[in-house]
Amino acid sequence: VHKDYHISQREDGKWQVKGAKAEKALKIFDTQAEAIKFAKTTAGNQEGTFTIHKKDGKIRKQTY
């Protein structure tokens, strides 16, 4: 099953990794770099993809 994860900034300034269409974050981080590292590992383990969002919510990069 293909999974897609999104890295985005929360209102409190922290960064979250969420599954696509998920209500809750899988994990929350202080920096975007930490969130990206976690998403790469998680997506890689499940043959998934991840999308990195900028602070304004726009897409910065999609990885397949």
Backbone bond lengths (Angstrom), bond angles and torsions (degrees), N, CA, C in turn:
res aa  C-N    CA-C-N  psi(-1)  N-CA   C-N-CA  omega(-1)  CA-C   N-CA-C  phi
1 V - - - 1.459 - - 1.519 108.76 -
2 H 1.307 115.61 126.12 1.465 122.60 -179.27 1.528 110.16 -76.99
3 K 1.329 117.10 129.20 1.460 121.33 178.65 1.522 109.40 -117.40
4 D 1.315 115.87 142.35 1.468 121.83 177.66 1.522 107.83 -120.19
5 Y 1.325 116.03 129.72 1.456 122.16 -179.52 1.523 109.98 -114.90
6 H 1.315 115.73 147.68 1.462 121.31 179.36 1.517 109.76 -121.91
7 I 1.336 115.01 133.82 1.461 122.30 176.30 1.526 106.20 -106.45
8 S 1.333 116.30 119.34 1.462 119.58 -178.36 1.519 110.49 -145.87
9 Q 1.332 114.73 160.16 1.458 119.53 179.54 1.521 109.62 -89.76
10 R 1.334 115.45 138.29 1.458 122.01 178.51 1.521 109.87 -87.77
11 E 1.321 115.94 169.17 1.463 121.13 178.85 1.525 112.34 -61.73
12 D 1.336 117.26 -27.61 1.464 120.51 -179.86 1.530 113.02 -84.39
13 G 1.348 117.15 3.12 1.459 121.64 176.75 1.516 114.27 92.87
14 K 1.316 117.96 -10.85 1.461 120.80 178.39 1.534 109.38 -81.77
15 W 1.322 116.04 163.08 1.462 122.41 -179.45 1.515 109.79 -106.16
16 Q 1.330 116.13 139.66 1.460 121.12 -177.81 1.518 111.09 -124.39
17 V 1.321 114.60 152.98 1.465 122.11 171.42 1.519 105.66 -114.92
18 K 1.340 115.10 121.81 1.465 120.76 -179.10 1.515 109.30 -126.84
19 G 1.303 115.49 148.13 1.453 119.67 170.08 1.524 108.14 -72.60
20 A 1.329 117.32 150.82 1.461 120.31 178.28 1.523 109.34 -56.63
21 K 1.310 116.82 133.41 1.463 124.86 178.62 1.532 113.23 67.88
22 A 1.331 117.89 10.75 1.469 121.25 179.44 1.525 110.20 -81.76
23 E 1.307 116.15 147.14 1.464 121.79 177.38 1.530 111.21 -79.36
24 K 1.338 115.67 -41.60 1.458 120.72 -174.16 1.528 110.92 -110.75
25 A 1.326 115.28 151.86 1.463 121.37 177.29 1.523 110.32 -73.11
26 L 1.335 116.04 145.84 1.457 120.89 173.10 1.525 109.45 -70.83
27 K 1.341 114.65 -41.74 1.454 120.28 -177.97 1.525 108.64 -157.39
28 I 1.346 116.09 152.36 1.463 122.22 -177.77 1.529 108.26 -121.81
29 F 1.346 115.52 140.93 1.462 121.46 -175.69 1.525 110.78 -132.40
30 D 1.336 115.06 159.49 1.463 120.57 176.79 1.521 111.89 -78.45
31 T 1.344 117.35 -30.22 1.466 120.48 -177.66 1.531 110.96 -124.89
32 Q 1.327 114.50 156.30 1.463 120.25 177.48 1.532 109.75 -66.45
33 A 1.329 117.18 -36.88 1.473 121.23 -179.08 1.527 111.26 -59.92
34 E 1.326 117.16 -41.96 1.472 120.69 178.28 1.524 110.65 -64.26
35 A 1.328 116.54 -40.56 1.463 121.28 179.63 1.530 110.83 -65.08
36 I 1.327 116.75 -40.53 1.470 121.27 179.18 1.527 110.15 -63.71
37 K 1.322 117.10 -44.33 1.467 121.02 179.89 1.526 110.66 -59.61
38 F 1.330 116.75 -44.84 1.465 121.47 178.55 1.533 110.91 -63.11
39 A 1.330 116.87 -44.83 1.470 121.01 -178.54 1.528 111.53 -64.31
40 K 1.334 116.89 -39.41 1.470 120.45 178.30 1.527 110.41 -60.40
41 T 1.318 116.49 -45.39 1.465 120.93 -179.99 1.520 110.77 -65.69
42 T 1.328 116.23 -47.10 1.466 120.87 -177.66 1.522 111.36 -64.29
43 A 1.322 116.91 -47.18 1.468 120.77 -179.83 1.526 110.24 -65.44
44 G 1.322 116.87 -39.40 1.465 121.13 -179.98 1.519 111.96 -63.45
45 N 1.319 116.85 -38.81 1.463 121.46 179.54 1.526 111.83 -67.92
46 Q 1.325 117.58 -24.68 1.459 121.25 -176.00 1.525 112.86 -115.71
47 E 1.329 116.67 16.37 1.460 121.72 -177.90 1.526 110.76 51.84
48 G 1.309 115.61 41.01 1.456 121.04 -178.38 1.512 112.31 -104.34
49 T 1.314 115.29 -172.24 1.453 122.52 178.64 1.519 108.12 -127.42
50 F 1.330 115.61 167.54 1.448 118.63 173.72 1.511 110.79 -143.72
51 T 1.309 115.40 153.32 1.458 123.47 -179.35 1.519 108.04 -122.52
52 I 1.329 115.47 128.13 1.467 121.01 178.96 1.524 107.99 -99.66
53 H 1.324 116.12 127.08 1.462 121.37 178.54 1.523 110.02 -103.97
54 K 1.335 115.82 147.29 1.463 121.38 174.24 1.522 108.97 -75.47
55 K 1.329 116.04 173.82 1.463 120.83 178.78 1.525 111.62 -57.91
56 D 1.346 116.87 -32.02 1.473 120.30 -178.69 1.530 112.85 -84.11
57 G 1.336 116.66 0.62 1.454 120.81 177.34 1.515 114.84 95.42
58 K 1.330 117.75 -15.21 1.458 120.30 179.04 1.527 109.61 -70.51
59 I 1.329 116.46 156.78 1.455 120.90 -177.84 1.523 110.09 -74.80
60 R 1.330 115.22 127.42 1.467 121.96 176.84 1.513 109.96 -91.54
61 K 1.351 116.02 -44.57 1.465 120.39 -176.96 1.516 110.16 -160.39
62 Q 1.320 115.88 140.58 1.460 121.32 173.06 1.510 107.69 -113.96
63 T 1.317 117.29 136.65 1.462 122.18 -179.29 1.521 108.69 -123.17
64 Y 1.324 114.34 134.01 1.457 119.65 179.66 1.499 110.84 -115.42
